[in-house]
C-alpha cells in the first residue's frame, strides 16, 4: 500500500469536518457577560448554521449575529418585525440587562446578519 492510499481516509474525514463546520455546525467561545446567568464568559457554544434557511427566528431564541458595527454578538431575540421596504429585522437583548450592549443601543438588526442559532451552551 502506498502512502497516498493511507492518506485517503484522513483527507476524506478532514473534508467532511470542514464542510460540516462551514455549512452546518460551528463552535464559538462566549466573550463577555451580557448573557449571564445563562451563558458565561469563556463557555463553548454550539451554533447551528442551517437553523434559519426556511424560517425566520422567533422571540426567545438565542442567536449569534453581526451587529450593525460589524462585531459578532450572542443575544436573545425579543422581537422580529417586518420593516416593509427594509425587510425583516430583529431586536436582540442580552440576558444581563445591566451589562449588555445590544439593540437598546444600536436598534433593530437585519435578519440576514444572523450567523446561526445557539443550539447548546
Secondary structure, DSSP 8 states (H G I E B T S, - for coil): --HHHHHHHHHHHHHHHHHHHHHTEEEEE--SSTTTTTS-TT-EEEEETTTTSSS---TT-EEEEE-TTS-EEEEEEEEEEE-GGG-EEEEEE-S-GGG--SHHHH--EEGGGEEEEEEE-
